[in-house]
């Protein structure tokens, strides 16, 4: 299931209209593998946790 979704998304990212629309929203379409995306999310969460901790940010 995941691989079929990945394939459809990757195919869609080849469409110029979609790439331009995403770029207009400030997104940079990559179309990487699910493993690379998972690593990107994991590393991003770790970095944001560090920033929150060092800035002593708290929920109100």
N, CA, C and O atoms as a GROMACS GRO file, in nm:
protein
  240
    1UNK      N    1   0.083  -0.120   0.000
    1UNK     CA    2   0.000   0.000   0.000
    1UNK      C    3   0.087   0.126   0.000
    1UNK      O    4   0.067   0.216  -0.081
    2UNK      N    5   0.184   0.129   0.092
    2UNK     CA    6   0.270   0.246   0.101
    2UNK      C    7   0.347   0.269  -0.028
    2UNK      O    8   0.364   0.383  -0.072
    3UNK      N    9   0.394   0.162  -0.089
    3UNK     CA   10   0.470   0.177  -0.213
    3UNK      C   11   0.383   0.227  -0.327
    3UNK      O   12   0.432   0.299  -0.414
    4UNK      N   13   0.255   0.190  -0.330
    4UNK     CA   14   0.168   0.240  -0.436
    4UNK      C   15   0.140   0.389  -0.416
    4UNK      O   16   0.133   0.464  -0.513
    5UNK      N   17   0.124   0.432  -0.291
    5UNK     CA   18   0.106   0.576  -0.262
    5UNK      C   19   0.233   0.651  -0.300
    5UNK      O   20   0.227   0.756  -0.363
    6UNK      N   21   0.348   0.597  -0.261
    6UNK     CA   22   0.476   0.658  -0.295
    6UNK      C   23   0.488   0.674  -0.446
    6UNK      O   24   0.529   0.780  -0.494
    7UNK      N   25   0.454   0.571  -0.522
    7UNK     CA   26   0.463   0.577  -0.667
    7UNK      C   27   0.373   0.683  -0.726
    7UNK      O   28   0.413   0.756  -0.817
    8UNK      N   29   0.251   0.694  -0.674
    8UNK     CA   30   0.156   0.793  -0.724
    8UNK      C   31   0.203   0.935  -0.693
    8UNK      O   32   0.192   1.024  -0.778
    9UNK      N   33   0.254   0.955  -0.574
    9UNK     CA   34   0.304   1.088  -0.536
    9UNK      C   35   0.424   1.125  -0.621
    9UNK      O   36   0.434   1.237  -0.671
   10UNK      N   37   0.514   1.031  -0.638
   10UNK     CA   38   0.635   1.057  -0.717
   10UNK      C   39   0.598   1.092  -0.862
   10UNK      O   40   0.657   1.182  -0.922
   11UNK      N   41   0.502   1.020  -0.917
   11UNK     CA   42   0.455   1.048  -1.052
   11UNK      C   43   0.393   1.187  -1.060
   11UNK      O   44   0.418   1.262  -1.154
   12UNK      N   45   0.312   1.222  -0.960
   12UNK     CA   46   0.247   1.353  -0.956
   12UNK      C   47   0.348   1.466  -0.948
   12UNK      O   48   0.328   1.572  -1.007
   13UNK      N   49   0.458   1.443  -0.876
   13UNK     CA   50   0.560   1.547  -0.862
   13UNK      C   51   0.631   1.574  -0.993
   13UNK      O   52   0.705   1.672  -1.004
   14UNK      N   53   0.611   1.491  -1.091
   14UNK     CA   54   0.668   1.515  -1.223
   14UNK      C   55   0.586   1.614  -1.304
   14UNK      O   56   0.631   1.660  -1.409
   15UNK      N   57   0.467   1.647  -1.257
   15UNK     CA   58   0.380   1.741  -1.328
   15UNK      C   59   0.424   1.884  -1.302
   15UNK      O   60   0.432   1.928  -1.187
   16UNK      N   61   0.453   1.956  -1.408
   16UNK     CA   62   0.501   2.094  -1.396
   16UNK      C   63   0.404   2.181  -1.319
   16UNK      O   64   0.445   2.259  -1.233
   17UNK      N   65   0.275   2.167  -1.347
   17UNK     CA   66   0.174   2.250  -1.280
   17UNK      C   67   0.177   2.229  -1.129
   17UNK      O   68   0.170   2.326  -1.053
   18UNK      N   69   0.189   2.106  -1.085
   18UNK     CA   70   0.193   2.077  -0.941
   18UNK      C   71   0.322   2.132  -0.880
   18UNK      O   72   0.317   2.193  -0.772
   19UNK      N   73   0.434   2.113  -0.945
   19UNK     CA   74   0.562   2.164  -0.893
   19UNK      C   75   0.558   2.316  -0.879
   19UNK      O   76   0.607   2.370  -0.780
   20UNK      N   77   0.500   2.384  -0.977
   20UNK     CA   78   0.490   2.530  -0.972
   20UNK      C   79   0.397   2.575  -0.859
   20UNK      O   80   0.424   2.672  -0.789
   21UNK      N   81   0.287   2.502  -0.842
   21UNK     CA   82   0.194   2.538  -0.735
   21UNK      C   83   0.257   2.519  -0.598
   21UNK      O   84   0.243   2.604  -0.510
   22UNK      N   85   0.327   2.409  -0.580
   22UNK     CA   86   0.395   2.384  -0.453
   22UNK      C   87   0.504   2.489  -0.428
   22UNK      O   88   0.519   2.538  -0.316
   23UNK      N   89   0.578   2.524  -0.532
   23UNK     CA   90   0.682   2.627  -0.518
   23UNK      C   91   0.620   2.760  -0.479
   23UNK      O   92   0.679   2.835  -0.400
   24UNK      N   93   0.503   2.791  -0.533
   24UNK     CA   94   0.433   2.914  -0.497
   24UNK      C   95   0.391   2.917  -0.352
   24UNK      O   96   0.371   3.024  -0.294
   25UNK      N   97   0.377   2.800  -0.292
   25UNK     CA   98   0.340   2.790  -0.150
   25UNK      C   99   0.464   2.783  -0.060
   25UNK      O  100   0.453   2.773   0.062
   26UNK      N  101   0.581   2.789  -0.124
   26UNK     CA  102   0.705   2.785  -0.046
   26UNK      C  103   0.754   2.644  -0.021
   26UNK      O  104   0.847   2.624   0.057
   27UNK      N  105   0.694   2.545  -0.087
   27UNK     CA  106   0.735   2.405  -0.069
   27UNK      C  107   0.837   2.368  -0.176
   27UNK      O  108   0.833   2.418  -0.288
   28UNK      N  109   0.926   2.280  -0.140
   28UNK     CA  110   1.026   2.232  -0.234
   28UNK      C  111   1.002   2.082  -0.255
   28UNK      O  112   1.048   2.000  -0.175
   29UNK      N  113   0.930   2.046  -0.362
   29UNK     CA  114   0.901   1.904  -0.385
   29UNK      C  115   1.028   1.825  -0.411
   29UNK      O  116   1.111   1.864  -0.493
   30UNK      N  117   1.042   1.713  -0.341
   30UNK     CA  118   1.164   1.634  -0.351
   30UNK      C  119   1.136   1.499  -0.417
   30UNK      O  120   1.206   1.460  -0.510
   31UNK      N  121   1.036   1.428  -0.369
   31UNK     CA  122   1.004   1.297  -0.425
   31UNK      C  123   1.104   1.190  -0.386
   31UNK      O  124   1.138   1.104  -0.468
   32UNK      N  125   1.150   1.194  -0.263
   32UNK     CA  126   1.247   1.094  -0.215
   32UNK      C  127   1.176   0.964  -0.178
   32UNK      O  128   1.054   0.953  -0.191
   33UNK      N  129   1.253   0.868  -0.133
   33UNK     CA  130   1.196   0.740  -0.092
   33UNK      C  131   1.130   0.753   0.045
   33UNK      O  132   1.160   0.847   0.119
   34UNK      N  133   1.042   0.660   0.081
   34UNK     CA  134   0.980   0.664   0.214
   34UNK      C  135   1.086   0.659   0.325
   34UNK      O  136   1.067   0.722   0.430
   35UNK      N  137   1.194   0.586   0.304
   35UNK     CA  138   1.299   0.578   0.406
   35UNK      C  139   1.369   0.713   0.426
   35UNK      O  140   1.396   0.754   0.540
   36UNK      N  141   1.398   0.781   0.317
   36UNK     CA  142   1.463   0.912   0.325
   36UNK      C  143   1.368   1.013   0.391
   36UNK      O  144   1.412   1.094   0.473
   37UNK      N  145   1.240   1.008   0.356
   37UNK     CA  146   1.142   1.098   0.416
   37UNK      C  147   1.131   1.073   0.566
   37UNK      O  148   1.124   1.167   0.646
   38UNK      N  149   1.128   0.946   0.605
   38UNK     CA  150   1.120   0.912   0.747
   38UNK      C  151   1.239   0.968   0.823
   38UNK      O  152   1.224   1.021   0.933
   39UNK      N  153   1.357   0.955   0.766
   39UNK     CA  154   1.478   1.008   0.830
   39UNK      C  155   1.470   1.161   0.840
   39UNK      O  156   1.508   1.219   0.941
   40UNK      N  157   1.419   1.227   0.734
   40UNK     CA  158   1.403   1.373   0.733
   40UNK      C  159   1.312   1.417   0.847
   40UNK      O  160   1.343   1.512   0.919
   41UNK      N  161   1.199   1.348   0.863
   41UNK     CA  162   1.103   1.384   0.970
   41UNK      C  163   1.165   1.360   1.107
   41UNK      O  164   1.153   1.445   1.196
   42UNK      N  165   1.230   1.247   1.125
   42UNK     CA  166   1.292   1.214   1.253
   42UNK      C  167   1.398   1.317   1.291
   42UNK      O  168   1.402   1.363   1.405
   43UNK      N  169   1.483   1.352   1.197
   43UNK     CA  170   1.588   1.451   1.224
   43UNK      C  171   1.530   1.589   1.249
   43UNK      O  172   1.579   1.663   1.333
   44UNK      N  173   1.424   1.624   1.175
   44UNK     CA  174   1.358   1.753   1.196
   44UNK      C  175   1.295   1.764   1.333
   44UNK      O  176   1.304   1.868   1.398
   45UNK      N  177   1.231   1.656   1.377
   45UNK     CA  178   1.171   1.655   1.512
   45UNK      C  179   1.278   1.670   1.618
   45UNK      O  180   1.260   1.742   1.716
   46UNK      N  181   1.389   1.601   1.600
   46UNK     CA  182   1.498   1.609   1.698
   46UNK      C  183   1.554   1.751   1.704
   46UNK      O  184   1.582   1.802   1.813
   47UNK      N  185   1.569   1.813   1.590
   47UNK     CA  186   1.622   1.950   1.586
   47UNK      C  187   1.525   2.048   1.653
   47UNK      O  188   1.568   2.134   1.730
   48UNK      N  189   1.395   2.035   1.624
   48UNK     CA  190   1.297   2.125   1.685
   48UNK      C  191   1.289   2.101   1.836
   48UNK      O  192   1.271   2.196   1.912
   49UNK      N  193   1.302   1.978   1.880
   49UNK     CA  194   1.303   1.949   2.024
   49UNK      C  195   1.421   2.018   2.091
   49UNK      O  196   1.408   2.072   2.200
   50UNK      N  197   1.536   2.016   2.025
   50UNK     CA  198   1.655   2.082   2.079
   50UNK      C  199   1.631   2.233   2.089
   50UNK      O  200   1.664   2.295   2.191
   51UNK      N  201   1.575   2.293   1.984
   51UNK     CA  202   1.549   2.437   1.984
   51UNK      C  203   1.452   2.474   2.095
   51UNK      O  204   1.474   2.571   2.168
   52UNK      N  205   1.345   2.397   2.109
   52UNK     CA  206   1.245   2.424   2.215
   52UNK      C  207   1.309   2.413   2.353
   52UNK      O  208   1.287   2.497   2.440
   53UNK      N  209   1.388   2.309   2.371
   53UNK     CA  210   1.453   2.288   2.501
   53UNK      C  211   1.551   2.402   2.532
   53UNK      O  212   1.549   2.456   2.642
   54UNK      N  213   1.637   2.438   2.436
   54UNK     CA  214   1.738   2.542   2.460
   54UNK      C  215   1.675   2.679   2.478
   54UNK      O  216   1.729   2.762   2.552
   55UNK      N  217   1.562   2.705   2.413
   55UNK     CA  218   1.494   2.834   2.426
   55UNK      C  219   1.397   2.834   2.543
   55UNK      O  220   1.332   2.934   2.571
   56UNK      N  221   1.387   2.720   2.612
   56UNK     CA  222   1.297   2.707   2.727
   56UNK      C  223   1.153   2.744   2.691
   56UNK      O  224   1.086   2.815   2.767
   57UNK      N  225   1.106   2.697   2.577
   57UNK     CA  226   0.971   2.726   2.530
   57UNK      C  227   0.875   2.632   2.602
   57UNK      O  228   0.899   2.512   2.611
   58UNK      N  229   0.766   2.689   2.654
   58UNK     CA  230   0.666   2.612   2.728
   58UNK      C  231   0.526   2.638   2.672
   58UNK      O  232   0.496   2.747   2.623
   59UNK      N  233   0.442   2.537   2.680
   59UNK     CA  234   0.301   2.555   2.641
   59UNK      C  235   0.230   2.634   2.749
   59UNK      O  236   0.259   2.620   2.868
   60UNK      N  237   0.138   2.716   2.708
   60UNK     CA  238   0.059   2.792   2.805
   60UNK      C  239  -0.084   2.746   2.804
   60UNK      O  240  -0.166   2.798   2.879
   0.00000   0.00000   0.00000
